[in-house]
Amino acid sequence: MRVADSDRVALAARLLGRGLGLDLGAATIRIRSDVPELAGLLQTLYGSYRVEDELELFDVTVKLRRARGLRRLIRPQVELLVDAAVEFEPFPLDTPLPLLEWGVNYALASRLCCYLLLHSGVVERRGRAVLLPAMPGSGKSTLTAALALRGFRLLSDEFGVVRLSDSHLLPMLRPIALKNESIDVISRFETKAVIGPRYPKTHKGTVAHLAPKSEHVDACHVPAAPALIVFPRHDPSVEMQMEPVTQARAFARLAVNSFNYEILGPDGFDALGRVAQACTCYQLRYRDLDRAVDAIAELLDQAVSH
């Protein structure tokens, strides 16, 4: 049974009790909550995911609960527990989803040391992966979303999950967090895109989330071989600018952009080295999203043919 097919009352009861188990591909999570609105939000953004009833163990368990004491009555808040520990400052009660998504990101980044985790968007076409590593504010999520809506399979918006044995990329499939102007950009780019509610006044501005396509969810255990690395940056001052990046330079930038490269030591070095060696690498500055998508598709075709 998929989350969207669940009865909302029954889903809310599940969140209060045993929790909702979800398979993201490279990891599994369990969500518990006493926030009534969360069931409907999960049906919107995780509707294509299967309810994992057979799993007993999960990589991460998170609990979203209403804050205790006076905060249940005065300016109510919600707090997040990761494996029974409070890891973040509470959020307003009407902002449960951003706290949940950021909390899950934190938990996955800090616990999954069986993989090399890069801070990167990842998409795939015909078995070949494109990595989109970038700093916050560069337009990475917007470009990743656009590619996923134009014929590429989404593996992740946040994590480049590198399997240590062969350096293939594994899906860590979750909704894409869109911020501020990007929300309207993607809404215009694809009018049929499923985008959740907007949450203004977070510490990152206004945030909304794009639900993954059902066919991408169904392929969450299909890896992809690295083929192309593109360091994107949205820049309204240029039409489009593409510059080659050496593999050595790409290696260094990916290492800096990793969650756990230093922790893994030689295993991380070897895995990242194989990723860099397998890829052609570019720096992309773009203004028009359609042109950027077309350029990346062409670069991937060239990389595969070479």
Disulfide bonds with the S-S distance in Angstrom:
none
